[in-house]
Amino acid sequence: MKELALPTIGSALVGAGLIALGIGDGPSATRTVEMRDFVFRPARIEVDVGDTVVWLNRDALPHTATARGAWDSGGMASGARWSWVASRRDTVEYICTYHPTMRGTIVVR
């Protein structure tokens, strides 16, 4: 007689935890924010946990994408790109440290 392999309680809990976090619910998306004319475009975006946000510097001068205390792209020269993956639900406000009037918001659902 052949025995059936049953999942352990630990693996079931891990799987349930991943579902609760929204991991594995579907394909992740990539959203792009351009740094152009000293503005983040779009200035506000909404993403899901697991999505990637990519910043592209389309200006002639360097910029940063900096959420103080959370993450910092460092100086990005013209044409450079940097990405960040949304890991938890939150509303994140960020700036360019070189040009603090450049402001953006990411709402992570």
C-alpha positions as CSV (number, residue, x, y, z in Angstrom):
1,M,0.0,0.0,0.0
2,K,1.4,3.4,-1.0
3,E,1.6,6.1,1.7
4,L,0.5,9.6,0.9
5,A,2.8,12.5,1.8
6,L,0.9,15.0,3.9
7,P,2.2,18.5,4.4
8,T,3.6,19.2,7.9
9,I,2.0,21.8,10.1
10,G,5.1,24.0,9.7
11,S,4.9,24.1,5.9
12,A,1.1,24.8,6.1
13,L,1.8,27.7,8.4
14,V,4.5,29.1,6.1
15,G,2.2,28.8,3.1
16,A,-0.6,30.6,5.0
17,G,1.8,33.3,6.1
18,L,2.9,34.0,2.5
19,I,-0.7,34.2,1.4
20,A,-1.5,36.6,4.3
21,L,1.4,38.8,3.2
22,G,0.2,38.9,-0.3
23,I,3.3,37.0,-1.6
24,G,2.5,34.6,-4.3
25,D,-0.9,36.0,-5.0
26,G,0.0,36.9,-8.6
27,P,2.7,38.4,-10.8
28,S,4.5,41.4,-9.5
29,A,4.5,44.6,-11.5
30,T,7.2,47.1,-12.3
31,R,6.3,50.8,-12.1
32,T,8.6,53.5,-13.5
33,V,9.2,57.0,-12.1
34,E,11.1,59.5,-14.3
35,M,13.2,62.3,-12.9
36,R,12.5,64.9,-15.5
37,D,12.5,68.8,-15.3
38,F,13.4,68.5,-11.6
39,V,10.1,66.6,-10.8
40,F,9.3,63.0,-10.1
41,R,6.9,61.8,-12.8
42,P,4.5,60.6,-11.6
43,A,4.8,62.2,-8.2
44,R,2.5,59.7,-6.5
45,I,2.1,56.1,-7.4
46,E,0.3,53.1,-5.9
47,V,1.9,49.6,-6.0
48,D,1.3,46.3,-4.4
49,V,3.6,44.4,-2.0
50,G,6.2,42.7,-4.2
51,D,6.1,45.3,-7.0
52,T,9.3,47.0,-8.2
53,V,9.6,50.7,-8.6
54,V,12.3,51.9,-11.0
55,W,13.6,55.5,-11.1
56,L,15.1,56.8,-14.3
57,N,17.1,60.1,-14.3
58,R,16.1,61.9,-17.5
59,D,17.7,65.2,-16.4
60,A,21.2,66.5,-17.2
61,L,22.0,66.8,-13.5
62,P,22.2,64.0,-10.9
63,H,19.3,63.2,-8.5
64,T,18.5,60.8,-5.7
65,A,15.4,59.0,-4.6
66,T,15.7,59.0,-0.8
67,A,13.2,57.9,1.8
68,R,14.9,59.1,4.9
69,G,15.7,56.3,7.3
70,A,14.4,53.7,4.8
71,W,16.3,53.7,1.5
72,D,18.5,55.9,-0.7
73,S,19.4,55.5,-4.3
74,G,22.6,57.5,-3.9
75,G,23.6,59.9,-6.6
76,M,22.1,59.0,-10.0
77,A,23.8,60.6,-13.0
78,S,21.9,61.4,-16.1
79,G,20.6,58.2,-17.7
80,A,21.0,56.2,-14.6
81,R,18.4,53.9,-13.1
82,W,17.7,52.5,-9.6
83,S,15.1,50.1,-8.3
84,W,13.3,49.3,-5.1
85,V,11.0,46.4,-4.2
86,A,8.0,47.2,-2.0
87,S,8.2,44.7,0.9
88,R,5.3,45.8,3.1
89,R,2.2,47.9,3.2
90,D,3.1,51.5,3.8
91,T,3.0,55.0,2.5
92,V,6.5,56.2,1.7
93,E,7.4,59.8,1.1
94,Y,10.7,60.4,-0.6
95,I,12.8,63.3,-2.0
96,C,15.8,64.1,-4.0
97,T,18.5,65.1,-1.5
98,Y,20.2,67.4,-4.0
99,H,16.9,69.1,-4.9
100,P,14.6,68.8,-1.9
101,T,11.7,70.4,-3.7
102,M,11.5,67.2,-5.7
103,R,9.0,65.1,-3.7
104,G,7.3,61.8,-4.3
105,T,4.9,59.4,-2.6
106,I,4.5,55.6,-2.9
107,V,1.4,54.0,-1.5
108,V,2.1,50.3,-1.0
109,R,-1.2,48.3,-0.9
